[in-house]
């Protein structure tokens, strides 16, 4: 059976969490135990706007068809 105890604690308090890096898209702090994407360039917050900004640096947005 899957253990879901980690969800009973909630997310770590950012005031107490240790900073472990910086998001390459927004420049914000990345905290210990925070969910992130790791790329060759660095870390990305797991947020739509950070991922979108990162992709926009090397992709072309267009209408499919």
N, C-alpha and C positions, 0 to 999 in steps of 0.2 A: 504494500500500500504506500502511496506517495505521502511524504511528510510535508505538511504545509505550515509548520511552526514558524518559519521565517516571516510569514505574512502577519502573524499575530503581533509582532513587534512594530510594524510600520517601517517607514523609511528612517534612516539615521537623521538626527538633528544636525542640520548643516552648521550650526554654531559650534558643535562639538566634534564634527567629522574633520578628519585631516585632509588638507588639500593635497592631491596627488598629481595634478597636471592642469592643463589649460585647454579649452576647446579651440580647435584650429579655425572654426567658423565664426563663433561669436566672441572669442577671447575670454569667456567666463571661466571661473574656477571649476575644476572637476574634483569632486570629493570622493574619498574612500568609500567603497561599496555602492557608488552610483553606477547605474547602467549606462554604458557608453559604447560607441563603435570605435574600433581601433583600425587606423589606416596606416599606410606607409609614412604619411606625413605627420600623424599624431592622433589625438583623441577627438571624438565628436560627441556632444551630448546626444542622447537618444530622443531628440525632439525634431518635429517636422521642419521647423525653420532652420535649424543647424544643418540637418542633412541636406535640405534643399539648397542652402547657400553653398555648401561644399560641392554638390553636384554641378551647380551653375558655373563654377569656376572652370570646368573642363568639358561641359556638354552643351549642346545647342538645343534650345527649346523650340519645338515646332508642332504643328498640327499633323497628326498621323494621317496617312492616306495615300 
